[in-house]
């Protein structure tokens, strides 16, 4: 890899030590995002990749645009999905536990993007709770997501629930 090539960021945050292990000290009772990774799906470009900067609204897709809460202000935007993927561990090993996709639409020509903050927050929370929310996504995006998850780690895909496998069919 030359110095001119961008560094790839295809790494899931997988199972770290939990600071809320019952010690009752600082951080007890807080929500941990350590096992969550955001996957960006671009149906237009036919790609999927992890971008941890989504956690702070600083991903490449989100930069240099003003985010607005009204989708009608971005009528000619390009669709992306920010998919919140939570990884947990069971007796078989790590698996994709929660998967929830949130819409993000950007139009660079007018420097505007649409994002429903309540939806993104709700989907992050549901993913942390092991929910699968992808039924509102288009079939191509679901296939891109499935292919990415399988390619990233076949064992984690194999350990995942039937609900996830049925929600992301061939």
Backbone bond lengths (Angstrom), bond angles and torsions (degrees), N, CA, C in turn:
res aa  C-N    CA-C-N  psi(-1)  N-CA   C-N-CA  omega(-1)  CA-C   N-CA-C  phi
1 X - - - 1.448 - - 1.527 108.81 -
2 X 1.313 115.78 126.84 1.458 119.09 179.41 1.523 109.87 -83.03
3 X 1.311 116.29 168.48 1.462 121.28 179.95 1.526 111.84 -68.72
4 X 1.341 116.87 -20.76 1.459 120.94 -178.22 1.528 112.52 -79.57
5 X 1.337 117.03 -21.36 1.458 120.41 -177.95 1.524 110.30 -78.18
6 X 1.341 116.13 139.11 1.469 118.05 177.77 1.524 110.75 -70.47
7 X 1.318 114.86 146.59 1.451 120.71 179.79 1.522 109.26 -73.55
8 X 1.326 118.06 131.77 1.457 121.56 178.48 1.518 109.71 -75.12
9 X 1.332 114.97 143.77 1.457 120.55 -178.58 1.524 109.73 -120.32
10 X 1.312 119.26 45.85 1.453 121.74 -179.76 1.516 110.65 -95.35
11 X 1.312 116.53 69.92 1.451 120.32 179.50 1.517 108.98 -137.27
12 X 1.309 116.39 122.15 1.452 120.67 175.73 1.513 109.26 -79.11
13 X 1.314 115.96 148.74 1.450 121.31 170.63 1.523 104.57 -83.90
14 X 1.303 117.30 111.50 1.464 120.61 -173.50 1.517 110.64 -117.96
15 X 1.305 116.40 120.47 1.456 126.40 169.91 1.525 113.82 35.80
16 X 1.301 116.22 93.41 1.458 121.24 172.59 1.520 108.11 -103.92
17 X 1.328 116.40 171.05 1.458 119.73 176.49 1.516 108.91 -62.22
18 X 1.320 116.50 138.70 1.451 122.00 -178.60 1.521 109.31 -91.96
19 X 1.341 116.12 119.33 1.457 119.70 -179.33 1.522 111.51 -73.51
20 X 1.322 117.63 -9.75 1.466 120.54 -179.29 1.532 109.17 -105.66
21 X 1.313 116.50 51.12 1.466 121.41 -175.81 1.530 113.22 -88.29
22 X 1.300 116.66 19.26 1.452 119.26 175.97 1.510 114.04 103.78
23 X 1.326 118.39 -0.14 1.461 119.87 -177.72 1.523 111.47 -71.13
24 X 1.347 117.69 -21.77 1.451 121.12 176.11 1.515 114.79 77.96
25 X 1.311 118.03 6.05 1.464 121.30 -178.40 1.513 112.02 -86.57
26 X 1.336 114.81 -155.06 1.457 121.07 -178.72 1.522 109.96 -56.65
27 X 1.316 116.50 133.85 1.461 121.01 177.69 1.507 113.43 91.57
28 X 1.309 118.86 -8.15 1.467 120.98 180.00 1.519 109.37 -63.85
29 X 1.314 115.88 134.22 1.451 121.21 178.70 1.513 114.30 83.84
30 X 1.330 118.36 3.02 1.453 120.27 178.83 1.519 110.01 -90.61
31 X 1.327 116.17 160.22 1.457 122.08 177.20 1.513 108.33 -83.67
32 X 1.320 116.59 131.34 1.454 120.68 179.36 1.521 110.31 -101.98
33 X 1.329 116.76 127.80 1.457 121.53 176.33 1.522 110.95 -100.14
34 X 1.335 116.87 12.61 1.463 120.60 -174.91 1.516 113.74 -62.41
35 X 1.330 117.99 -26.60 1.459 120.36 -177.12 1.522 112.30 -101.00
36 X 1.326 116.94 12.34 1.459 120.99 -177.94 1.515 110.74 -108.10
37 X 1.335 114.44 139.33 1.462 120.94 175.64 1.519 108.91 -135.26
38 X 1.324 117.63 135.96 1.456 120.50 175.97 1.532 111.23 -89.06
39 X 1.325 115.39 128.98 1.463 121.54 176.60 1.521 106.88 -107.61
40 X 1.324 116.85 126.87 1.461 120.84 176.35 1.523 107.68 -93.58
41 X 1.327 115.15 127.57 1.462 121.88 176.51 1.524 107.08 -109.92
42 X 1.328 116.41 127.13 1.458 121.87 176.22 1.523 108.67 -117.88
43 X 1.346 117.38 96.48 1.464 118.50 179.64 1.533 112.15 -64.36
44 X 1.328 117.32 -29.42 1.462 121.42 179.34 1.521 111.25 -65.93
45 X 1.336 116.22 -43.06 1.464 120.78 -178.89 1.526 112.56 -93.40
46 X 1.340 116.77 -6.56 1.460 120.81 178.58 1.510 113.67 65.39
47 X 1.343 116.26 39.78 1.459 118.75 -178.49 1.519 111.97 -137.80
48 X 1.331 114.02 159.87 1.462 122.43 176.30 1.515 107.25 -141.16
49 X 1.352 116.01 139.41 1.457 120.04 -179.25 1.517 109.98 -159.77
50 X 1.324 115.37 154.93 1.459 121.50 176.32 1.521 108.14 -82.86
51 X 1.337 115.35 135.42 1.466 120.33 174.28 1.523 107.25 -140.76
52 X 1.327 116.29 99.90 1.467 121.66 -177.44 1.528 112.33 -63.44
53 X 1.335 117.92 -18.86 1.460 120.88 179.47 1.536 112.39 -66.44
54 X 1.329 117.45 -16.78 1.464 120.51 176.04 1.530 110.28 -60.79
55 X 1.330 117.26 -31.67 1.463 121.30 -179.31 1.524 112.21 -58.65
56 X 1.343 116.91 -24.65 1.460 121.39 -178.29 1.530 111.64 -119.29
57 X 1.357 116.33 19.38 1.468 122.68 -179.13 1.525 111.62 55.01
58 X 1.333 116.42 40.14 1.456 120.93 -178.69 1.538 112.36 -127.67
59 X 1.325 116.40 22.26 1.459 118.63 179.11 1.522 110.14 -69.95
60 X 1.305 116.34 163.16 1.462 121.51 179.82 1.531 110.41 -56.72
61 X 1.309 117.12 -37.83 1.462 122.52 -178.90 1.533 111.09 -65.65
62 X 1.330 117.14 -32.95 1.465 121.79 -174.69 1.529 113.98 -89.50
63 X 1.306 117.36 -14.92 1.464 120.35 -175.32 1.522 112.56 -72.57
64 X 1.330 114.81 148.60 1.467 124.13 174.28 1.530 114.29 61.38
65 X 1.325 116.51 29.72 1.459 121.27 172.68 1.521 108.68 -136.66
66 X 1.305 115.94 153.41 1.455 121.06 174.62 1.529 107.25 -94.12
67 X 1.317 116.32 123.61 1.463 121.12 179.93 1.524 108.39 -84.95
68 X 1.333 115.36 128.94 1.457 122.01 -179.37 1.535 109.21 -119.51
69 X 1.338 117.74 151.25 1.466 120.68 -177.49 1.527 114.47 -86.41
70 X 1.346 117.56 -0.23 1.464 121.60 -177.11 1.526 109.52 -112.84
71 X 1.330 115.50 114.53 1.466 120.40 -177.39 1.531 111.81 -61.74
72 X 1.316 117.59 -29.21 1.468 121.52 -179.51 1.528 113.00 -64.36
73 X 1.327 117.54 -18.44 1.462 120.79 178.14 1.530 112.39 -79.03
74 X 1.329 116.30 -6.27 1.468 121.54 -179.90 1.542 108.43 -130.18
75 X 1.355 116.32 60.81 1.472 119.44 -172.39 1.529 114.69 -68.09
76 X 1.323 117.85 -27.59 1.469 121.06 -177.20 1.519 111.80 -110.55
77 X 1.322 116.05 28.72 1.458 120.99 -175.91 1.509 114.06 -76.24
78 X 1.315 114.51 163.24 1.465 123.09 175.87 1.518 108.15 -96.30
79 X 1.320 115.95 131.54 1.461 122.08 -176.93 1.533 111.62 -82.53
80 X 1.318 114.35 135.25 1.459 122.88 169.55 1.524 105.96 -131.42
81 X 1.316 115.72 156.52 1.462 121.52 171.71 1.518 107.83 -118.71
82 X 1.320 116.21 129.83 1.456 121.13 171.55 1.523 104.33 -100.18
83 X 1.323 115.92 110.82 1.460 120.66 -175.63 1.521 108.54 -104.84
84 X 1.313 115.25 119.54 1.466 122.32 -179.76 1.521 107.50 -86.26
85 X 1.334 116.31 113.34 1.468 122.18 -177.40 1.520 108.68 -112.58
86 X 1.329 115.25 120.88 1.464 120.74 178.94 1.531 108.56 -107.63
87 X 1.309 116.54 133.13 1.457 122.73 -178.65 1.525 109.01 -108.45
88 X 1.321 116.03 132.43 1.461 121.76 175.77 1.516 108.64 -129.64
89 X 1.313 115.49 177.65 1.467 121.31 -179.00 1.525 108.55 -126.28
90 X 1.338 115.41 136.75 1.465 120.86 171.78 1.528 108.42 -124.91
91 X 1.317 116.81 -166.47 1.468 119.69 -176.88 1.522 112.87 -62.90
92 X 1.345 117.66 -21.10 1.460 121.33 179.30 1.523 113.39 -92.22
93 X 1.335 116.94 -7.72 1.459 120.66 -178.72 1.510 111.32 118.69
94 X 1.338 117.57 -168.32 1.461 120.56 -178.20 1.526 111.83 -68.15
95 X 1.344 115.58 149.98 1.462 121.24 178.03 1.519 109.38 -152.10
96 X 1.344 115.30 161.70 1.460 121.16 176.31 1.525 106.90 -78.70
97 X 1.319 116.88 107.56 1.464 121.27 -172.87 1.521 112.48 -90.90
98 X 1.322 117.16 -51.15 1.456 121.64 -179.08 1.506 110.08 -121.99
99 X 1.342 116.21 134.84 1.460 121.28 -179.38 1.525 107.80 -141.24
100 X 1.334 116.80 117.87 1.463 120.34 -178.68 1.524 110.10 -140.65
101 X 1.331 116.10 125.91 1.463 121.47 -177.09 1.512 113.23 -99.67
102 X 1.328 116.04 133.89 1.463 122.74 178.50 1.522 109.31 -121.58
103 X 1.316 115.36 138.62 1.459 122.15 -176.32 1.532 112.03 -77.34
104 X 1.327 114.73 142.06 1.460 122.08 173.03 1.522 105.89 -141.14
105 X 1.335 117.41 124.08 1.461 122.00 -177.64 1.523 108.10 -122.22
106 X 1.332 116.53 128.06 1.472 120.15 -176.16 1.530 110.69 -129.59
107 X 1.324 115.00 139.06 1.460 122.18 174.24 1.524 107.05 -125.33
108 X 1.310 116.56 99.90 1.462 121.85 -176.51 1.535 111.68 -64.91
109 X 1.336 117.42 -29.16 1.469 119.68 -176.87 1.529 111.70 -64.28
110 X 1.331 117.19 -28.86 1.470 120.11 177.94 1.536 111.49 -111.51
111 X 1.331 115.70 4.59 1.479 122.66 178.89 1.524 112.05 54.06
112 X 1.339 115.31 45.58 1.462 121.62 179.13 1.525 108.85 -131.66
113 X 1.323 113.89 150.35 1.463 120.06 175.93 1.521 108.53 -143.63
114 X 1.317 115.57 150.16 1.462 121.11 177.16 1.522 109.06 -109.18
115 X 1.323 114.52 134.80 1.461 121.34 173.87 1.522 106.92 -152.71
116 X 1.327 115.79 132.56 1.459 120.34 174.35 1.522 107.63 -91.52
117 X 1.325 116.73 101.84 1.469 120.40 -179.77 1.533 111.84 -56.87
118 X 1.348 118.83 -43.75 1.469 117.47 178.21 1.532 112.51 -58.31
119 X 1.345 116.96 -39.72 1.464 119.91 178.92 1.529 110.97 -65.05
120 X 1.329 117.71 -44.60 1.468 120.92 -179.60 1.533 110.66 -61.48
121 X 1.327 116.72 -44.82 1.467 120.59 -179.91 1.529 110.52 -64.48
122 X 1.330 116.48 -45.06 1.471 120.73 178.96 1.523 110.89 -61.54
123 X 1.330 117.29 -43.57 1.464 120.17 -179.10 1.527 112.05 -68.27
124 X 1.326 117.66 -35.72 1.473 119.57 174.27 1.532 109.54 -60.86
125 X 1.319 115.78 -47.16 1.461 120.78 -179.12 1.525 111.39 -62.24
126 X 1.327 116.89 -43.90 1.472 120.43 -179.51 1.529 110.41 -65.47
127 X 1.329 117.34 -38.64 1.460 120.61 177.71 1.526 110.30 -62.23
128 X 1.335 116.67 -42.20 1.469 120.74 177.16 1.523 111.77 -60.26
129 X 1.326 116.22 -29.62 1.468 121.16 -179.49 1.523 112.51 -90.10
130 X 1.349 116.96 7.19 1.451 120.88 175.32 1.515 115.35 83.51
131 X 1.312 117.49 19.08 1.468 121.29 -179.79 1.526 110.25 -86.35
132 X 1.341 115.25 151.77 1.458 122.89 177.07 1.532 106.84 -111.94
133 X 1.333 117.02 114.31 1.465 121.31 -178.42 1.525 108.38 -130.87
134 X 1.325 115.60 89.61 1.463 120.58 179.58 1.528 112.09 -136.02
135 X 1.330 117.65 2.00 1.468 120.61 -174.69 1.525 113.21 -62.24
136 X 1.318 118.55 -24.05 1.463 122.91 -179.86 1.532 112.73 -84.59
137 X 1.325 116.99 -6.86 1.462 120.93 -179.94 1.526 110.05 -82.17
138 X 1.343 116.34 151.12 1.463 120.78 177.57 1.531 109.68 -71.84
139 X 1.334 116.00 157.57 1.469 121.48 -175.41 1.531 112.94 -60.45
140 X 1.336 117.40 -39.94 1.465 119.80 -179.80 1.532 110.43 -62.84
141 X 1.328 116.85 -42.45 1.461 120.38 -179.94 1.517 111.36 -65.98
142 X 1.328 116.99 -38.81 1.467 120.39 177.54 1.526 110.59 -64.28
143 X 1.341 116.66 -38.80 1.472 119.72 178.50 1.529 110.18 -66.77
144 X 1.330 117.37 -42.30 1.469 120.63 177.28 1.528 110.48 -59.66
145 X 1.333 116.46 -42.25 1.464 120.88 179.19 1.520 110.77 -64.11
146 X 1.325 116.71 -47.51 1.463 119.58 -179.57 1.530 110.59 -60.66
147 X 1.324 116.40 -48.87 1.469 120.09 -179.43 1.525 110.83 -57.41
148 X 1.335 116.56 -41.10 1.454 120.76 179.71 1.527 110.90 -64.24
149 X 1.341 117.08 -47.79 1.465 120.60 -178.43 1.526 111.46 -62.60
150 X 1.334 116.82 -42.01 1.467 120.70 179.22 1.525 110.16 -65.35
151 X 1.335 116.24 -47.33 1.463 120.34 -178.44 1.524 111.39 -65.31
152 X 1.338 116.54 -36.93 1.457 119.46 -179.27 1.524 110.76 -62.37
153 X 1.343 116.79 -45.29 1.463 119.68 179.64 1.521 109.81 -161.32
154 X 1.327 115.87 100.25 1.471 121.16 -178.27 1.525 112.37 -60.75
155 X 1.329 116.66 -34.78 1.467 120.09 -179.29 1.536 110.77 -66.37
156 X 1.334 116.69 -42.43 1.464 119.11 178.05 1.529 110.22 -64.54
157 X 1.345 117.26 -38.07 1.468 120.57 177.02 1.530 109.61 -63.92
158 X 1.321 117.39 -45.26 1.467 121.55 -179.50 1.528 111.27 -61.83
159 X 1.335 117.71 -35.60 1.463 122.11 -179.99 1.528 113.03 -78.43
160 X 1.334 117.30 -11.86 1.461 121.45 -176.05 1.526 111.38 -71.94
161 X 1.322 115.12 164.31 1.465 121.41 -175.37 1.528 111.94 -70.62
162 X 1.329 114.94 156.37 1.458 120.39 174.57 1.522 110.33 -62.73
163 X 1.324 116.87 -31.66 1.472 120.66 178.87 1.521 110.45 -58.44
164 X 1.330 117.93 -44.55 1.456 121.06 178.88 1.525 110.04 -66.22
165 X 1.309 117.67 -45.00 1.459 121.81 -177.90 1.526 111.56 -62.77
166 X 1.340 117.60 -35.77 1.456 121.22 177.90 1.533 110.90 -75.79
167 X 1.332 117.83 -31.02 1.463 121.41 179.15 1.532 112.06 -73.19
168 X 1.333 116.40 -23.85 1.465 121.85 179.34 1.528 109.39 -121.43
169 X 1.341 117.42 71.31 1.468 119.99 -176.40 1.529 112.25 -74.76
170 X 1.315 115.01 176.07 1.485 121.31 179.69 1.498 111.19 -56.67
